[in-house]
Amino acid sequence: MKKTTKKISAAALALVMGATAFTGCSGSTNSTPGGTDSAASTTSGGAATGSQKIMSSNENVKSAVDNVSVAEDYKDIKVDTKLKFMAWYDIQEASPAVELFKTLYGTPKNKPEGYETVADENVFVNVKVSNYNNRYLDLAKLVQSDESPDTFPFETSNYPYGIYQNLFQTIDGVVDTNTEDWVDYKPIIDKFNWGGKVYTPIVDVNPATLLWYRKSIIEENGFDDPWELFEKGEWTWSKCIEMARKFTDPDNAKYAFDGYGLDHAFIATTGKPLIGLENGKLVSNLYDANIEKCMDMLRTFDDTQEQLRYPREIENNWTPSYNEWADGNTLFIEDGTWRYEETWRKFKKKNKWEDDEINFVPFPQMDGADTYYQEMKQDAYMFVSGSKNADGYKAWIYANLLSSKDEEVKKAGRQQSIDEFDWNETLLDRLDKLKDPATFESVFEFKNGIGPDIADSTNGENAVGHLTSDVIMGGNSYTTVRDENKGVIEARIKELNATVS
């Protein structure tokens, strides 16, 4: 008999959402390790709007942005109205990108109708979502009522479906990503081409999520340090699972893995997402042999198999237990860099841990693979349909691009991360290594971007959700689950592709 997963409560799932995030919940823009996110989103919805840490103005950042040179195409942009920024977090007015915007284009004087109380010194008007789960419903209402915001963070969990719904417009004719300024990011931007058009002015790329661990727990169990294994080219599926099996002891409530995004992060290391985007159209990889192999491995995580994962559906109301990780009862927690800012640094202070206690490692390489693949996230802001501030949007995108490329701005932003969010040099050096294009071949997952009716990432009770949750959370055979759900998924892919034929 098929073992089905329990339906997750709406309250718990306000915090869930697929791939985890880098510092989006802090609302930062290319200053902290992960830059802006699609992301905080993905695991933090509520936290993103409820516990945001506001950056302080930073003189080093201001000094750095004063010396940035500007390309001819962007010198004469005139921005007279504050931008309407809609997200599940507030924009950080003290971030390098915003400070650079002010230096290049000044602080817009005019305020959009209905936002007359926004501070004169702000570049942005923050348009609030009612809650994270309803963010696209809220956006749709504003677009339909001709009250569109100007920009909204990009998320693969709504791409390309958001375009299908006419929530976003192409940036063709507004931002030219074929110029020399964009050469570093053009190959990635091309991977998000939809129907021959550009929608995603990507200005930074980072690993989508990481495996966090404590140094002392690794040492107490006699394991080799995962980061050192990674640097030696020995961090593989088999080495990771070997550690997991040795550590796991359900009778004593010890588990190897916790986190929301273990499934797609491991799948990406095969080199293929479940649903990809190639040459402007969606493609299904449901029958890829390496994905089948990965799913067989993930099946062992369930409590019907080897019990390698923390049973959050039983023990913690479907949410990861950060306390169990802090107490040394969980070996790895999957999460983005923003988890350090929101949680780990607080544990560090409370427990008086040394700087080297908290560590992370990327997801392991598939055994025998010639290429090291990793699921990546990208920083971009979408151009909302109906926006009346194209010049402001263009200027904002360019400010983000320059702040991600200019060495002095990056250096100042790095120090801001240390000062504001308690990062240390070692971890930031490691993040730089993981961001280096030479380290990984990027993989992007679009499985949750084909429509919430069949791909709602806040709920396993849909066709796309079943593909992985029934395996990693239910111990079911992937081939069986795939055959039960492929029809509706492949029909949707065909439907969306038909709109750009």
ChimeraX attribute file (.defattr): number of C-alpha atoms within 10 A of each C-alpha:
attribute: neighborCount
match mode: 1-to-1
recipient: residues
	/A:1	4
	/A:2	11
	/A:3	12
	/A:4	16
	/A:5	18
	/A:6	16
	/A:7	12
	/A:8	17
	/A:9	12
	/A:10	12
	/A:11	10
	/A:12	14
	/A:13	21
	/A:14	20
	/A:15	22
	/A:16	29
	/A:17	25
	/A:18	25
	/A:19	33
	/A:20	32
	/A:21	30
	/A:22	36
	/A:23	29
	/A:24	33
	/A:25	34
	/A:26	28
	/A:27	28
	/A:28	30
	/A:29	26
	/A:30	29
	/A:31	26
	/A:32	29
	/A:33	25
	/A:34	28
	/A:35	31
	/A:36	30
	/A:37	31
	/A:38	28
	/A:39	35
	/A:40	32
	/A:41	31
	/A:42	29
	/A:43	28
	/A:44	25
	/A:45	23
	/A:46	22
	/A:47	19
	/A:48	27
	/A:49	22
	/A:50	12
	/A:51	12
	/A:52	17
	/A:53	18
	/A:54	16
	/A:55	18
	/A:56	13
	/A:57	15
	/A:58	18
	/A:59	11
	/A:60	16
	/A:61	25
	/A:62	19
	/A:63	15
	/A:64	21
	/A:65	26
	/A:66	14
	/A:67	13
	/A:68	16
	/A:69	11
	/A:70	14
	/A:71	12
	/A:72	7
	/A:73	10
	/A:74	16
	/A:75	12
	/A:76	12
	/A:77	13
	/A:78	14
	/A:79	22
	/A:80	16
	/A:81	19
	/A:82	24
	/A:83	28
	/A:84	25
	/A:85	23
	/A:86	24
	/A:87	30
	/A:88	31
	/A:89	28
	/A:90	23
	/A:91	24
	/A:92	24
	/A:93	21
	/A:94	21
	/A:95	26
	/A:96	32
	/A:97	29
	/A:98	25
	/A:99	25
	/A:100	27
	/A:101	22
	/A:102	22
	/A:103	16
	/A:104	22
	/A:105	19
	/A:106	15
	/A:107	20
	/A:108	19
	/A:109	14
	/A:110	15
	/A:111	21
	/A:112	18
	/A:113	7
	/A:114	8
	/A:115	14
	/A:116	11
	/A:117	8
	/A:118	15
	/A:119	11
	/A:120	14
	/A:121	13
	/A:122	19
	/A:123	28
	/A:124	24
	/A:125	23
	/A:126	19
	/A:127	23
	/A:128	17
	/A:129	18
	/A:130	13
	/A:131	17
	/A:132	25
	/A:133	22
	/A:134	13
	/A:135	17
	/A:136	17
	/A:137	13
	/A:138	17
	/A:139	22
	/A:140	21
	/A:141	13
	/A:142	16
	/A:143	19
	/A:144	13
	/A:145	9
	/A:146	13
	/A:147	18
	/A:148	22
	/A:149	25
	/A:150	25
	/A:151	26
	/A:152	23
	/A:153	21
	/A:154	25
	/A:155	25
	/A:156	22
	/A:157	25
	/A:158	22
	/A:159	22
	/A:160	26
	/A:161	19
	/A:162	21
	/A:163	17
	/A:164	15
	/A:165	11
	/A:166	14
	/A:167	22
	/A:168	23
	/A:169	18
	/A:170	18
	/A:171	20
	/A:172	11
	/A:173	8
	/A:174	12
	/A:175	21
	/A:176	15
	/A:177	20
	/A:178	10
	/A:179	11
	/A:180	10
	/A:181	16
	/A:182	19
	/A:183	12
	/A:184	14
	/A:185	17
	/A:186	17
	/A:187	10
	/A:188	19
	/A:189	20
	/A:190	20
	/A:191	18
	/A:192	25
	/A:193	18
	/A:194	22
	/A:195	16
	/A:196	13
	/A:197	15
	/A:198	21
	/A:199	26
	/A:200	27
	/A:201	30
	/A:202	25
	/A:203	27
	/A:204	22
	/A:205	21
	/A:206	25
	/A:207	25
	/A:208	27
	/A:209	28
	/A:210	25
	/A:211	23
	/A:212	26
	/A:213	24
	/A:214	21
	/A:215	17
	/A:216	14
	/A:217	19
	/A:218	17
	/A:219	11
	/A:220	9
	/A:221	12
	/A:222	10
	/A:223	14
	/A:224	12
	/A:225	16
	/A:226	25
	/A:227	17
	/A:228	12
	/A:229	16
	/A:230	16
	/A:231	10
	/A:232	9
	/A:233	12
	/A:234	17
	/A:235	22
	/A:236	21
	/A:237	18
	/A:238	15
	/A:239	16
	/A:240	17
	/A:241	17
	/A:242	12
	/A:243	18
	/A:244	22
	/A:245	15
	/A:246	13
	/A:247	21
	/A:248	22
	/A:249	16
	/A:250	16
	/A:251	7
	/A:252	8
	/A:253	13
	/A:254	20
	/A:255	27
	/A:256	25
	/A:257	26
	/A:258	26
	/A:259	22
	/A:260	23
	/A:261	22
	/A:262	25
	/A:263	21
	/A:264	20
	/A:265	30
	/A:266	24
	/A:267	27
	/A:268	25
	/A:269	29
	/A:270	25
	/A:271	21
	/A:272	22
	/A:273	25
	/A:274	22
	/A:275	22
	/A:276	18
	/A:277	20
	/A:278	13
	/A:279	13
	/A:280	18
	/A:281	21
	/A:282	22
	/A:283	19
	/A:284	19
	/A:285	15
	/A:286	20
	/A:287	11
	/A:288	13
	/A:289	11
	/A:290	16
	/A:291	22
	/A:292	19
	/A:293	14
	/A:294	20
	/A:295	23
	/A:296	18
	/A:297	16
	/A:298	24
	/A:299	26
	/A:300	21
	/A:301	27
	/A:302	21
	/A:303	17
	/A:304	14
	/A:305	14
	/A:306	16
	/A:307	22
	/A:308	27
	/A:309	27
	/A:310	30
	/A:311	23
	/A:312	16
	/A:313	15
	/A:314	10
	/A:315	12
	/A:316	12
	/A:317	14
	/A:318	18
	/A:319	20
	/A:320	21
	/A:321	19
	/A:322	17
	/A:323	13
	/A:324	17
	/A:325	23
	/A:326	19
	/A:327	11
	/A:328	17
	/A:329	22
	/A:330	28
	/A:331	26
	/A:332	24
	/A:333	27
	/A:334	25
	/A:335	26
	/A:336	29
	/A:337	28
	/A:338	27
	/A:339	22
	/A:340	21
	/A:341	21
	/A:342	20
	/A:343	13
	/A:344	19
	/A:345	18
	/A:346	13
	/A:347	17
	/A:348	17
	/A:349	11
	/A:350	9
	/A:351	10
	/A:352	10
	/A:353	14
	/A:354	10
	/A:355	15
	/A:356	12
	/A:357	13
	/A:358	19
	/A:359	20
	/A:360	23
	/A:361	23
	/A:362	21
	/A:363	26
	/A:364	25
	/A:365	27
	/A:366	23
	/A:367	15
	/A:368	8
	/A:369	12
	/A:370	8
	/A:371	14
	/A:372	21
	/A:373	24
	/A:374	30
	/A:375	28
	/A:376	21
	/A:377	28
	/A:378	27
	/A:379	26
	/A:380	26
	/A:381	25
	/A:382	22
	/A:383	27
	/A:384	30
	/A:385	22
	/A:386	20
	/A:387	20
	/A:388	18
	/A:389	20
	/A:390	19
	/A:391	18
	/A:392	25
	/A:393	26
	/A:394	19
	/A:395	22
	/A:396	22
	/A:397	22
	/A:398	24
	/A:399	25
	/A:400	26
	/A:401	22
	/A:402	25
	/A:403	28
	/A:404	21
	/A:405	16
	/A:406	15
	/A:407	13
	/A:408	17
	/A:409	27
	/A:410	21
	/A:411	15
	/A:412	21
	/A:413	27
	/A:414	21
	/A:415	22
	/A:416	24
	/A:417	21
	/A:418	16
	/A:419	14
	/A:420	16
	/A:421	19
	/A:422	17
	/A:423	20
	/A:424	15
	/A:425	14
	/A:426	12
	/A:427	16
	/A:428	17
	/A:429	11
	/A:430	14
	/A:431	19
	/A:432	14
	/A:433	13
	/A:434	19
	/A:435	18
	/A:436	11
	/A:437	13
	/A:438	10
	/A:439	14
	/A:440	19
	/A:441	14
	/A:442	23
	/A:443	23
	/A:444	25
	/A:445	23
	/A:446	23
	/A:447	30
	/A:448	26
	/A:449	20
	/A:450	26
	/A:451	23
	/A:452	16
	/A:453	10
	/A:454	22
	/A:455	23
	/A:456	23
	/A:457	24
	/A:458	23
	/A:459	22
	/A:460	22
	/A:461	21
	/A:462	17
	/A:463	20
	/A:464	28
	/A:465	20
	/A:466	25
	/A:467	28
	/A:468	25
	/A:469	25
	/A:470	25
	/A:471	27
	/A:472	28
	/A:473	26
	/A:474	22
	/A:475	25
	/A:476	27
	/A:477	17
	/A:478	25
	/A:479	15
	/A:480	13
	/A:481	19
	/A:482	20
	/A:483	11
	/A:484	13
	/A:485	17
	/A:486	16
	/A:487	11
	/A:488	13
	/A:489	21
	/A:490	16
	/A:491	11
	/A:492	16
	/A:493	18
	/A:494	15
	/A:495	12
	/A:496	19
	/A:497	17
	/A:498	11
	/A:499	10
	/A:500	13
	/A:501	9
